[in-house]
């Protein structure tokens, strides 16, 4: 069963409380999403560390109920 976009946003914000999260359903199937996550907590971290923080917030759902997530992360808006 696919995840709803609202659930993805909620999980990310629970794991990264100051995060701004924008979600887009890429295929309209509830299975392929793109997320932009902006958090001051990402400052000084590599992209890999930023993505690991988001995956950690999702609690192991990647590859299971959440099939695909294209991530864009940053510490502040450009």
Secondary structure, 3 states (H helix, E strand, C coil): CCCCHHHHHHHHHHHCCCCEEEEEECCCCCCEEEEEEECHHHCCCCHHHHHHHHHHHCCCCECCCECEEEEEEECCCC
